[in-house]
Amino acid sequence: MGIDEFRQQIDAIDSQILELLNRRAEIVVRVGEEKAKGDIAYHSPQREEEIIDRLTRENRGPFPDRAVTGVYREILSACLSLEQALKVGYLGPQATFTHMACMKRYGQLAEYIPLRGIGEVFNEVEKGKADYGVVPVENSTEGVVSHTLDVFVDSDLKICGEILMEVSHHLLSKDGEKGRIVKIYSHPHAIAQSRKWLEANMPKVALFEVASTAVAAELASQDETAGAIASELASRFYDLKVVASRIEDSPYNFTRFLIIGQVPCPITGNDKTSILFTIRDRVGALYRMLEPFARNQINLTKIESRPSRYRVWEYIFYVDFEGHDEDTRVKAALEGLREECLFLKVLGSYPKEPLRAKS
């Protein structure tokens, strides 16, 4: 069979796929009508995760699992937009890594609202102007985003999910000519994460810190002698060319983002819970806090301390652990912790996202 015959088969399959997508969309519209009659929320993140999990389990290849996830995120986004576009607030501006994380989770057809600060993202969701918010919480090389943890102390919003995204930095400029660059703009974290490459390849170029990688790209788009360390998405938004790709020093540079919303997530069987607590100032206090988790065989995946804004030398602990707050063992551990601490707040239980590096 020749290449023309293969292409005819591909064309026929593509036509079948398109027909099936439209049939799926028609059913989604009918589901939306039934939801409206019963006053049921139009978006069900648990249902979306169930669909993607089932399809990746059923996938026999050679189509990659990562591609199945990406394709179905877009299908789900497109179908949901037929009912109502999902509104997602995020730490802006456009073309930042937080924007990329939003698009990874919610696809191209959600309505994205760029906001100036983490506190504004929380406010937008609290007021109901956005269905969800997306904020960074930690980076594998630069550590925790402390302001995100601080805002949770006073907010009633729940963590509804997490997004793990591999962060790749690119050196961008208007014409793509490395030799013309005399200054480079970027966010302090991006500069720090690319320090070794910059010292080896651009040792005499001046570095300037700005509020975000997107701001850096915008500045580079206005100056032919400037470069920006930013995302590939920023190159498209600001019409820049890639001078050098993947200049980050660590090959495992991941950022974790939290999805915040007003409705708690139900149990999925593959969950994580995040909490905040403060402890009494006494010998063995932290051991007493952690002992209920060990006793109930619960695995802690993160523990972080932050100075309290309310009392001098008092610390707030942020802890992630495996399990849902409706699980029997988790309930027992939280009850044991509550007896020992001054303050305890469950920030949310939500599905864990697997860590998948790019190939």
N, C-alpha and C positions, 0 to 999 in steps of 0.2 A: 504494500500500500504506500503511495507517495505522499508528499507533504500536503498537497492540495486536498486529498481525501481526509487526512487528519484534521486539517483546518475546517473542513465542512462538518466533521463530527463535533469539533469544538463549538462551532457556530450553532449547531443544533442544540447542544447541551446548554449553551448560554441562553438561548431562547426559552428552554424549559425552566431554567433557573429564574429568569425574569417573570415568567408566567406564575411560578410558584410563589415568588416574592409578592406579587400582586394579590394572589389568593390569600396569602398570610395577612397582608395589610387589610383586606376586606374583613377578615375574621376579627382582627384587632379592633377595627372600628365598631363592630357589633359588640365586642366585649366592653368597649368604652361606653356604649349606650346602656348596657346592663349595669355597669358600675355607677353611672349617673343616676339610674333609677333607684339603686340601693344606697346612694350616698357613700360609696366606697372610694377610697383614695385611688386616683388614676395611676399613680406610680407604685409599683411593688418591687423594690430592689431585691427582696428575697427570691421572688419568682425569676427575675433576670439571672441571678447567680445560679439558681437551680437549672435553668436552661443551658447556660454555658458549661456548668460542671457536667451535666449529662452528655452534652455533645462532645466534649473533650474526652470523656470516658469511652464513648461509642466510636470515636474516630479511629479508623484502621490504617490511615495514611494512604499515600505518601503526603497528603496535605498536612502541613505542620500544625500541632496543637496551638501554638502561639498565633498562627494565622486564623485558626477557627475562632479563637477568642476575639481577635481584632475585627474580623468580618461580622461576627454576631453582635458585637458592641454597636456597630454601625446599623445593622438591621434593626436592632432593638430601639436605637435612637430614632431612626426614620419612622418606624411604626408608632412609637410613642408620640412623635410630633403630629401624627394624624389626629390624636385625641387632644393633646395640649403640649406645647413645648416645655420641657423641663427647664426651670430657671436655676442656675448655679452661680453663686457668688464666689469669687476667688481673689487671692492676693495678687493684684495686678502689678503693672499694666499687661497689655496683650503681649503674647510671644515669650512670656517668662516660662520657667520650668513648671510653675504651678498651673499655668494655662495648659501646658502640654499634658500634665497629669489629669486635668479635667477632661480633656479631649480623649485621653486614653480610656477613661472610665465611661464617659457619657456620650461619646461620638460627636460627629460634626453638627448635628441638627439641634442640639440643646441650645438654649439661650444663655450665653455666658456674660456675667456682669463683673467687669474688673473693678476692684476696690483698692483704696490707697493704703489700708492697714489691716492687720489681723483683727483688731477690735471692730473695724467696720464690717468685716465679713460676718462676725458673730451678730452684730446689730441687724444686718440685712436679713439674716435668717430668723432672728428673734421677732422681727416685725412682720414676718411672712412675705417679704418682698422677694425672697429667694427660697426655693424648696430645700436646697442644700448649700453648704459652704465647703470650700476646700482650702486647707491651710497647711503649710509645711510644719513638721514637728521635729524631725531630726535628719541628719546626714551622716553617712557611714564614715566620713573622714573629718567633718567639722563639728559633729556632735549635735546636741539638742538645740532646738529653737525655743529659747526660754520664754519669750513673750507669749507664745501659744499656750504654754502650760499656765502662765500667770492669769490669762484671760478666763480659763476654765474655772478658776476659784469662785468667780462671781456669776458665772453663766449657768442657766438651767438647761442649755442645749445638751444633746446626747451625741456621743461619737457613734456614727452609723456605719462606718466602714473605714478602710485604709487603702491607700494606693502606694505601691512600691514601684519606683521608677529609676531605671539606670540613667544617670546624668552624664551626658557627653558634651564636652565643651569644644567649640570650634572658634578659630580665629577668623574673623570676617572683615572685609573692607569693601569699598565701592568698586574697585577694579580688580581685586584679587591679587595685587602685586605686593609681595612681601617687602621688597626693597623700598617702597614708597612710604611705609608706615614709620612715623616718628613718635607716635603716642598711642597708647592702648587704654580703652575704657572698659571697666567691668565692675560687677558687684564684688565686694571684698572676699566673699567665699570662693567665687570663681577664680579670682586671682590667686588665692591661697592654694586652691586645688590644682593649679597649673604652674606653680612656682618653678619647679625643676625644668619644665619645658621652656619657659620664658627665659630662665637664666642661661640655658644652653643655646637657644635659638634667637633670642631678641634681647641680649644683655644690655644694650645701650638705649633701648626704647623706654621712654617715660611711661609709668603706669599711673592711672587715675581711677580712684574708687568712686562709683556712682551708686544710686539707690537700687538699681536692678540691672540684670543683663539686657533687658529690653530697652532701658534708657541708654545703655551703652551702644546698642545697635542703632538707635535713633541718632545719637551723636555722630557715629561713624558714617551714617548715610548722608550727613551734611558736610563732611570734611574728607577730602581725598587723601589726606596724610594721616588719617586716624584709622585705627583698628578697634575691633570690639571682640571680647570673649563672650560668646553667647550661644544660643541653641540653633539648630538647623532650622527650626520654625521661625526664629528671628530673621534669618537670612531671607526667607520668603516674604515676610511681612514688610521688611525694610529694603528689599531689592539689593541685597548685598551678595558678594561672591565669597566662597570659602577659600581662605588662604591656606589653612592647615586644619585637618580634621582630628578629632579626639586627642586633644592636647592635655587632657587631665592626667595628673601624675599616677593616680591609682587606677588600675584596670577594673576595680570593683567599687565604683563610686555611685552609691545609691542614695536617693532621698525618699523619705517616708512622709506621706501626706495623710492627714485625717479628714474624713468626711463628717461634717456636723449637720444635725437636723433636729427636728422637734419630736420625732416618733422613735421610740426604742426598737431595736431589731429583735425578732424572735430567734429562738434557738435553731441553728443549722446543723450542729454536730461537729463543726470545725471552727470554733469560736475563740475569741480573745476578749478579755475584759481589762479595762483601764480604770484605776482608782486614784484618788488623792487622799492623803491623811496627814495629820500632825500628831506628834507624840509628846508624852510627858518627859520632862528633863530629869532623868534618873538613870542610875547604872543599869545596863542591860536593856534599855528601852527598845532599841531597834531589834534586838533578838526577840523580845516579847511580841513585836509586831509581825515578824516573819515566821515565828513558830507555828501559828495556826495553818499556814500554807503547807509547811513541811508535814505537819500532823495529818493533813487531809490529802497529801500526795499531789499537790498542785504545783506545776512548774512555773516559776517566775521567769519571764523573758526580758524584763527591763526594770531597773530601779534608778530613780534620779531624784536628787534633793534640790530644793530651791529655798532661799531665805523667804520667810513670811513677810508680807507687807504690813502686818498688823502688830507684831510683837518683836522686839529686839532679841536676837539669838534664838528665835524659834524657826524651825524648818518645816517645809511642806515636802512630803515625799510623793513622787509620782511612780506608780507601779503598773506594769503590764503583766498579765499571767494568762495561761491557757484555761479555757472553759468559759461558760456563760453564767451570768449571775442568777439564773434560774436553776442551774445544776445543783443537786443536793450537796455535793462536796464543797462547791464554791460558796453556797449559802452558809454552811457550817464554818468555813474559814473566815468569811466576812463577819459573822457573829462573834467569833473569837477575837478578831481584830477590833471590832467595835467596843468590846469590853476594856481594851487596853489603851486605846488612843483618845485624843481630845476631840478630834474632828475626822469624819470619814465621809467621802463623797464618791459614789460610783458614777464615773463619767460615761459608761456605756459598755455594752457587750455587742460584738460585731464579728462578721466572718473574717478569718485570717486570709491574707493574700499571700500565695506562694511567691518565693523569691526566684525570679527567672532572669538570668542575664541574657543579653543579646548575643546571638551567635556571631 
